[in-house]
Amino acid sequence: MINVTKTFLPPLSEYTKYLKKIWYSGWITNNGELLCLLEYKLKNRLKVENIAIVNSGTAALQIALKALDIKGEVVTTPFSYVATTSAIVWEGARPVFADIDPDTLCIDPNKIAKKITSRTSAILATHVYGNACDIERISKVARKHNVKVIYDAAHAFSVTYDGRSLLEFGDASVLSFHATKFFHTAEGGAIVTKDRDDCNRILYMRNFGHMGSEDFSGIGTNGKLSELHAAMGLSVLPYINRIINKLKKTADVYDQLLENPRIKGVKFNPLASRNYAYYPIIFKSEKILIKIKDALFARGIYPRRYFYPSLNQLPYVDKCSCPVSEKIAKRVLCLPIYYDLSIRQAKKVGELVLRGL
């Protein structure tokens, strides 16, 4: 069976090395030593000043919205994972969808400007498949209208932009460390902020607002990551360069095999690096996509319609037309790509895709 992704697991001996520390200390959660160490190492790895690790990428989105006091309307993309939209609704704000660029699949800055009203408090954009948004133009729109910018960077771990961490841009960037990501803590996420005060607020908010056992800084939630999860992150982190290099080799195989006029790829931002976490392809029609997906499924190969459906069509949002996103969502398929996928397997997947065209 070949899934769209597979969790990278470090050598068990390296994970148990950290588990022994946990057993010795008896400290399982509540900002333990391993969590603090992981935050320190991620600051260095990602080249960021302020980071707060939480227990999921969705919690990271929700806490970021709360910490930045986002209310009213949030202009966002219809082409992302459902959590991008659901977090806005969960926090009592209203998602307003701006359509995407047909080549990059990221939110179109020209469409953002047309959606901003006096009720808009933020822009929430996604670096789709790790592809950096047009951050200069988004920043220009945000400054003009005095709104904040949050980036859903769940796919953008280790991506740089013009030599800087992509996570430095905007008021906050949110990461996912879910098991499907090549860097993971099994479950987890993080918030990177530009402002130190925002990060301090988030650190309190992830722990119920506690400033001490009897004092509270304000409203909070249980967003803490356990030491068991932090241990997984510490065990995976040393392998990141090796993982990315392997993903690139797989992507290169697909690139060579699938250079075909009947298949369209994503146009990646030339100023940004790539982490090769996903391999999306866009077919001419949904009919062809379904035909190929079914043929792969019959062979025990499981690509994913990622993202589908377009989020502006969810039942709990105000419906609107986003024709580009709607068309792309019907025709895009992510092929298997992960550390353990062999070159032979990647060639088999690519050949089966071509056979179905």
TANOR-V254407 format. One record per residue. RES is the residue in one small letter. SS is DSSP state (h for helix, s for strand, l for the rest). Layout:
res: [RES RES]
ss: [SS SS]
This chain:
res: [m i n v t k t f l p p l s e y t k y l k k i w y s g w i t n n g e l l c l l e y k l k n r l k v e n i a i v n s g t a a l q i a l k a l d i k g e v v t t p f s y v a t t s a i v w e g a r p v f a d i d p d t l c i d p n k i a k k i t s r t s a i l a t h v y g n a c d i e r i s k v a r k h n v k v i y d a a h a f s v t y d g r s l l e f g d a s v l s f h a t k f f h t a e g g a i v t k d r d d c n r i l y m r n f g h m g s e d f s g i g t n g k l s e l h a a m g l s v l p y i n r i i n k l k k t a d v y d q l l e n p r i k g v k f n p l a s r n y a y y p i i f k s e k i l i k i k d a l f a r g i y p r r y f y p s l n q l p y v d k c s c p v s e k i a k r v l c l p i y y d l s i r q a k k v g e l v l r g l]
ss: [l s s l l l l l l l l h h h h h h h h h h h h h h l l l l l l l h h h h h h h h h h h h h h l l l l s s s s l l h h h h h h h h h h h l l l l l s s s s s l l l l h h h h h h h h h l l l s s s s s l s l l l l l l s l h h h h h h h l l l l s s s s s s s l h h h l l l l h h h h h h h h h h h l l s s s s s l l l l l l l s s l l s s h h h l l l s s s s s l l l l l l l l l l l l s s s s s l l h h h h h h h h h h l s l l s l l l l l s l l l l l s l l l l h h h h h h h h h h h l l h h h h h h h h h h h h h h h h h h l l l l l s s l l l l l l l s l l l l l l s s s s s l l h h h h h h h h h h h h h l l s s l s l l l l l l h h h l l l l l l l l l h h h h h h h h h s s s s l l l l l l l h h h h h h h h h h h h h h l]
